[in-house]
């Protein structure tokens, strides 16, 4: 007798055959099933996708299977993927996706979150903090009276972020006027040890402020995104399981359930949105254009100076291998410059279309460092 799946979270209509099966859709179904717990529900959940894929591959090659369908649901306490056949009721192939899924949901139901207003008195941050606390069903804490003791869900620090523009990129430098190490102090150096964030914390720290995920990639560590610097510092302090999320541009928070981003995507109260093509990014691209132009002019001046002092046959000067190398550098820089100019026009077009210096806003565009959402276990 086939095992009973209760509830079924994927393939309930029995219409997912091998040709329609996609493990990514199973992961989305798990995310949806855990939506009541917010983002903390899906962070780092280990899904044994490799075993499921092997099962599907094996039965898709079998000539005995005629009308197969794939489902995922709960059997006893585990979340499993099953393969069945409409013509063969005896077929009930099964693979465990998440061990003790029922227990995981029970644990998540008991977990809690913390929202801290680090710019109290600022209307924007006050409203944002209230909306986020409402979404996570918790209260707003004040920076000078934080309590992270026993927190097992997400931690959100709400404040204004500070950007710095460089050629081609924007770097987040501060949150609430604090450097990364000072942000970590808020979490780890409370005078009351019981109120510090536990080193076993495996949730997500969200730096809910503009530009906190802006920066890099560069060899120079000082240009790393602010969120990555916080993550690196937390790891140094012994927080090995934490992940840190930031905003890659100016951000805003939905204040009610009727909000939408500028692409028409519905937002609920407390959801975060980001302006990816902002005024600061325009400034960064313009600085990059100036830098590239200077680099091109510098190489051009070098070639002209060399030509002037060239003792050989000047009609063959341009064919000289060294000159050709310099000319190729110029061609590469010109190509980069054209790309930058195109990006400038694109940003300006968005700004003109929206009538906003920050261009179009979009929901849930974030940068995360550390554990990724729904971590598939590809081996074992």
C-alpha positions as CSV (number, residue, x, y, z in Angstrom):
1,X,0.0,0.0,0.0
2,X,1.3,3.4,-1.0
3,X,2.4,5.7,1.9
4,X,0.0,8.6,2.7
5,X,1.5,12.1,2.0
6,X,-0.1,14.6,4.4
7,X,0.2,17.4,3.6
8,X,1.3,17.3,-0.1
9,X,3.4,20.4,-0.9
10,X,4.3,19.6,-4.5
11,X,2.5,17.8,-7.4
12,X,-0.8,17.6,-5.6
13,X,-2.7,17.4,-9.0
14,X,-0.6,14.4,-10.0
15,X,0.4,16.1,-13.2
16,X,4.2,16.4,-12.8
17,X,5.8,13.7,-14.9
18,X,9.5,13.3,-15.5
19,X,9.6,15.8,-18.4
20,X,8.1,18.5,-16.2
21,X,10.1,17.7,-13.1
22,X,12.5,20.4,-11.9
23,X,14.3,20.2,-8.5
24,X,14.2,24.0,-8.4
25,X,10.4,23.9,-8.3
26,X,10.5,21.5,-5.3
27,X,12.8,24.0,-3.5
28,X,10.3,26.8,-4.3
29,X,7.5,24.6,-2.9
30,X,9.4,24.1,0.4
31,X,10.0,27.9,0.5
32,X,6.2,28.5,0.1
33,X,5.4,25.9,2.7
34,X,7.6,27.7,5.2
35,X,6.4,31.2,4.3
36,X,4.6,31.6,7.6
37,X,8.0,31.7,9.3
38,X,9.3,34.4,7.0
39,X,12.8,34.4,5.7
40,X,14.0,32.5,8.8
41,X,11.9,29.6,7.7
42,X,14.1,28.7,4.7
43,X,17.5,29.9,5.7
44,X,20.0,27.1,5.5
45,X,17.4,24.2,5.3
46,X,19.4,21.2,4.1
47,X,17.6,19.5,1.2
48,X,18.9,16.1,0.0
49,X,18.4,17.0,-3.7
50,X,21.0,14.6,-5.0
51,X,19.2,11.5,-3.7
52,X,15.9,12.8,-5.3
53,X,17.6,13.4,-8.6
54,X,19.1,9.9,-8.6
55,X,15.6,8.4,-8.0
56,X,14.0,10.4,-10.8
57,X,16.9,9.5,-13.2
58,X,16.6,5.8,-12.4
59,X,12.9,5.5,-12.9
60,X,12.8,7.8,-15.9
61,X,15.1,5.2,-17.6
62,X,12.8,2.3,-16.6
63,X,10.6,0.9,-19.3
64,X,8.2,-0.5,-16.7
65,X,7.0,3.0,-15.8
66,X,4.2,4.1,-18.2
67,X,2.3,7.1,-16.6
68,X,4.5,8.4,-13.8
69,X,4.0,11.4,-11.6
70,X,6.1,13.0,-9.0
71,X,4.9,14.4,-5.6
72,X,6.5,15.8,-2.4
73,X,4.9,15.7,1.0
74,X,5.1,14.5,4.6
75,X,5.4,10.9,5.5
76,X,5.5,10.4,9.3
77,X,7.9,13.2,10.2
78,X,10.0,13.5,7.0
79,X,9.5,15.5,3.8
80,X,9.9,13.0,1.0
81,X,9.8,12.9,-2.8
82,X,7.8,10.1,-4.3
83,X,7.4,8.6,-7.7
84,X,4.1,6.8,-8.6
85,X,2.4,5.5,-11.7
86,X,-1.2,6.0,-12.6
87,X,-1.2,2.5,-14.3
88,X,0.8,0.7,-11.6
89,X,-0.6,1.4,-8.1
90,X,2.2,-0.8,-6.6
91,X,4.9,1.7,-7.6
92,X,5.8,3.9,-4.6
93,X,9.5,4.9,-4.9
94,X,10.5,7.3,-2.2
95,X,13.5,9.6,-1.3
96,X,13.9,11.7,1.8
97,X,14.3,15.4,1.0
98,X,14.4,16.8,4.6
99,X,14.8,14.6,7.6
100,X,12.4,15.4,10.5
101,X,10.7,18.2,8.6
102,X,7.8,18.2,11.1
103,X,10.3,18.8,13.9
104,X,12.0,21.6,11.9
105,X,8.7,23.4,11.5
106,X,7.9,23.0,15.2
107,X,11.3,24.5,16.0
108,X,10.7,27.4,13.7
109,X,7.4,28.1,15.2
110,X,9.1,28.6,18.6
111,X,11.9,30.8,17.2
112,X,11.8,34.5,17.5
113,X,13.2,37.6,15.9
114,X,14.7,41.0,17.0
115,X,14.2,44.4,15.3
116,X,16.4,47.3,16.4
117,X,15.8,51.0,15.6
118,X,19.3,52.5,15.4
119,X,18.1,55.9,14.2
120,X,15.3,56.7,16.6
121,X,13.6,60.0,15.9
122,X,14.0,59.7,12.1
123,X,10.5,59.3,10.7
124,X,11.7,57.0,7.8
125,X,13.5,54.6,10.1
126,X,10.8,54.8,12.8
127,X,8.2,53.7,10.3
128,X,10.5,51.1,8.7
129,X,11.2,49.6,12.1
130,X,7.6,49.4,13.1
131,X,6.7,47.7,9.8
132,X,9.4,45.1,10.1
133,X,8.6,44.3,13.7
134,X,4.9,43.9,12.6
135,X,5.9,41.5,9.9
136,X,8.1,39.4,12.3
137,X,5.6,39.6,15.1
138,X,8.0,41.2,17.6
139,X,8.6,44.5,19.2
140,X,11.0,47.3,18.2
141,X,14.1,47.4,20.4
142,X,16.2,50.5,21.0
143,X,19.9,50.6,20.3
144,X,20.8,51.4,23.9
145,X,18.6,48.6,25.4
146,X,19.0,45.6,23.1
147,X,18.3,42.1,24.2
148,X,19.3,39.2,21.8
149,X,19.2,36.5,24.5
150,X,17.4,33.5,23.2
151,X,16.9,34.9,19.7
152,X,16.9,32.1,17.2
153,X,15.2,33.8,14.2
154,X,16.3,36.8,12.2
155,X,17.9,40.0,13.6
156,X,17.2,43.3,11.7
157,X,19.2,46.5,12.4
158,X,17.3,49.4,10.9
159,X,19.2,52.7,10.2
160,X,20.4,55.0,7.4
161,X,23.4,53.7,5.5
162,X,26.2,55.9,4.2
163,X,27.6,55.6,0.6
164,X,30.9,56.5,-1.0
165,X,31.2,56.7,-4.7
166,X,34.2,55.4,-6.6
167,X,34.8,55.0,-10.3
168,X,32.3,52.3,-11.4
169,X,30.9,51.4,-8.0
170,X,29.4,52.6,-4.8
171,X,30.8,51.5,-1.4
172,X,28.6,51.3,1.7
173,X,30.8,52.7,4.5
174,X,28.6,53.0,7.6
175,X,25.2,52.1,9.1
176,X,23.8,54.5,11.7
177,X,27.2,56.2,11.5
178,X,28.9,53.0,12.7
179,X,31.7,51.0,11.2
180,X,31.4,47.2,10.8
181,X,33.2,46.4,14.0
182,X,30.9,48.8,15.9
183,X,27.8,47.1,14.4
184,X,29.2,43.8,15.7
185,X,29.7,45.4,19.2
186,X,25.9,46.1,19.3
187,X,25.3,42.4,18.9
188,X,28.1,40.9,21.0
189,X,29.3,43.3,23.7
190,X,26.2,44.0,25.8
191,X,27.3,44.5,29.5
192,X,24.7,41.9,30.4
193,X,26.1,38.7,28.9
194,X,22.6,37.1,28.8
195,X,21.5,39.8,26.3
196,X,24.3,39.1,23.8
197,X,23.6,37.2,20.6
198,X,24.5,33.5,21.2
199,X,27.4,32.2,19.3
200,X,25.2,29.3,18.2
201,X,23.0,31.8,16.3
202,X,22.3,30.3,12.9
203,X,19.8,32.9,11.6
204,X,20.3,35.9,9.4
205,X,21.4,39.4,10.4
206,X,19.8,41.9,8.1
207,X,21.5,45.3,7.8
208,X,18.3,47.2,6.8
209,X,19.9,50.4,5.5
210,X,20.9,51.9,2.1
211,X,24.0,50.6,0.4
212,X,24.9,48.0,3.0
213,X,25.5,45.4,0.3
214,X,27.1,47.8,-2.2
215,X,30.8,47.5,-3.0
216,X,33.4,45.2,-4.6
217,X,34.5,43.1,-6.2
218,X,38.0,44.3,-5.7
219,X,41.3,42.9,-4.4
220,X,41.4,45.8,-1.9
221,X,39.5,44.6,1.2
222,X,38.5,48.1,2.1
223,X,36.1,48.1,-0.9
224,X,34.2,44.9,0.2
225,X,30.5,45.4,0.8
226,X,29.6,46.6,4.3
227,X,27.6,43.5,4.9
228,X,30.5,41.3,4.0
229,X,32.8,43.2,6.4
230,X,30.3,42.6,9.2
231,X,30.0,38.9,8.3
232,X,33.8,38.6,8.3
233,X,34.0,40.3,11.7
234,X,31.3,38.2,13.2
235,X,33.1,35.0,12.1
236,X,36.3,36.3,13.8
237,X,34.2,36.6,17.0
238,X,33.1,33.0,16.8
239,X,29.8,33.3,15.0
240,X,30.4,30.6,12.4
241,X,26.7,29.9,11.4
242,X,25.5,33.5,10.9
243,X,24.7,35.0,7.5
244,X,24.5,38.7,6.9
245,X,22.2,40.4,4.4
246,X,22.5,44.0,3.0
247,X,20.9,46.3,0.5
248,X,22.7,47.0,-2.8
249,X,21.4,50.5,-3.1
250,X,18.9,53.0,-1.6
251,X,16.2,50.9,0.1
252,X,12.7,51.4,1.4
253,X,10.2,49.4,3.4
254,X,6.5,48.8,2.5
255,X,4.2,50.3,5.1
256,X,1.1,48.4,4.2
257,X,0.0,45.3,2.3
258,X,-1.2,47.2,-0.8
259,X,2.3,48.5,-1.8
260,X,3.9,47.4,-5.1
261,X,7.3,48.0,-6.5
262,X,7.7,49.8,-9.8
263,X,7.6,46.5,-11.7
264,X,4.2,45.8,-10.3
265,X,5.3,43.1,-7.8
266,X,3.1,43.1,-4.7
267,X,4.7,43.9,-1.4
268,X,3.5,43.2,2.1
269,X,4.0,45.4,5.1
270,X,7.6,45.1,6.2
271,X,9.0,43.9,2.9
272,X,12.1,45.6,1.6
273,X,12.7,47.2,-1.8
274,X,15.8,48.5,-3.4
275,X,16.6,51.1,-6.1
276,X,19.3,49.4,-8.1
277,X,19.9,52.2,-10.6
278,X,20.3,55.2,-8.3
279,X,21.8,58.6,-8.4
280,X,24.9,57.4,-6.6
281,X,25.4,54.6,-9.2
282,X,25.1,57.3,-12.0
283,X,27.8,59.3,-10.2
284,X,30.0,56.2,-10.0
285,X,29.6,55.5,-13.7
286,X,30.4,59.1,-14.6
287,X,33.5,58.9,-12.5
288,X,34.5,55.7,-14.3
289,X,34.0,57.4,-17.6
290,X,36.3,60.2,-16.5
291,X,38.9,57.6,-15.3
292,X,38.8,55.6,-18.6
293,X,39.1,58.8,-20.6
294,X,42.2,59.8,-18.6
295,X,43.7,56.3,-19.1
296,X,43.1,56.5,-22.8
297,X,44.6,60.0,-23.1
298,X,47.6,58.9,-21.0
299,X,48.4,56.0,-23.4
300,X,47.7,58.2,-26.4
301,X,50.1,60.9,-25.1
302,X,52.7,58.2,-24.5
303,X,52.4,57.0,-28.1
304,X,52.7,60.5,-29.5
305,X,55.7,61.3,-27.4
306,X,57.4,58.1,-28.5
307,X,56.6,58.9,-32.2
308,X,58.1,62.3,-31.8
309,X,61.4,61.0,-30.6
310,X,61.4,57.9,-32.9
311,X,64.7,57.6,-34.8
312,X,63.6,54.9,-37.3
313,X,61.4,55.1,-40.3
314,X,58.3,56.8,-39.0
315,X,56.2,55.3,-41.8
316,X,56.6,51.9,-40.0
317,X,56.1,53.3,-36.5
318,X,52.5,52.1,-36.1
319,X,53.5,48.5,-37.0
320,X,56.0,48.3,-34.2
321,X,54.9,45.5,-31.8
322,X,55.2,47.7,-28.7
323,X,53.0,50.4,-30.3
324,X,50.5,47.7,-31.4
325,X,50.3,46.5,-27.8
326,X,49.5,50.1,-26.6
327,X,46.9,50.5,-29.3
328,X,45.2,47.3,-28.2
329,X,45.1,48.7,-24.7
330,X,43.4,51.8,-26.1
331,X,40.9,49.7,-28.0
332,X,40.0,47.7,-24.8
333,X,39.6,50.9,-22.8
334,X,37.4,52.5,-25.5
335,X,35.2,49.4,-25.4
336,X,34.8,49.8,-21.6
337,X,34.1,53.5,-22.0
338,X,31.3,52.7,-24.6
339,X,29.8,50.3,-22.1
340,X,29.9,52.8,-19.3
341,X,28.3,55.5,-21.4
342,X,25.5,53.1,-22.4
343,X,24.9,52.4,-18.7
344,X,24.8,56.1,-17.9
345,X,22.2,56.6,-20.6
346,X,20.2,53.7,-19.2
347,X,20.2,55.0,-15.7
348,X,19.3,58.5,-16.9
349,X,16.4,57.0,-18.9
350,X,15.0,55.2,-15.8
351,X,15.3,58.4,-13.9
352,X,13.5,60.4,-16.5
353,X,10.8,57.8,-16.9
354,X,10.0,57.6,-13.2
355,X,10.7,61.2,-12.3
356,X,12.9,59.9,-9.5
357,X,16.7,60.3,-9.1
358,X,16.8,56.7,-7.8
359,X,15.0,55.2,-10.9
360,X,12.9,52.1,-10.6
361,X,12.5,50.3,-7.3
362,X,12.2,46.5,-7.0
363,X,11.3,44.1,-4.2
364,X,13.7,41.8,-2.5
365,X,16.9,42.7,-4.3
366,X,19.5,41.9,-1.6
367,X,23.0,40.7,-1.1
368,X,23.6,37.8,1.4
369,X,26.9,36.6,2.8
370,X,27.1,33.3,4.6
371,X,24.5,30.5,4.4
372,X,22.3,30.6,1.3
373,X,18.5,30.0,1.3
374,X,17.5,26.3,1.0
375,X,21.0,24.8,0.9
376,X,20.9,21.7,-1.3
377,X,23.1,18.9,-0.1
378,X,24.6,17.7,-3.3
379,X,26.7,14.9,-1.8
380,X,25.6,12.2,0.6
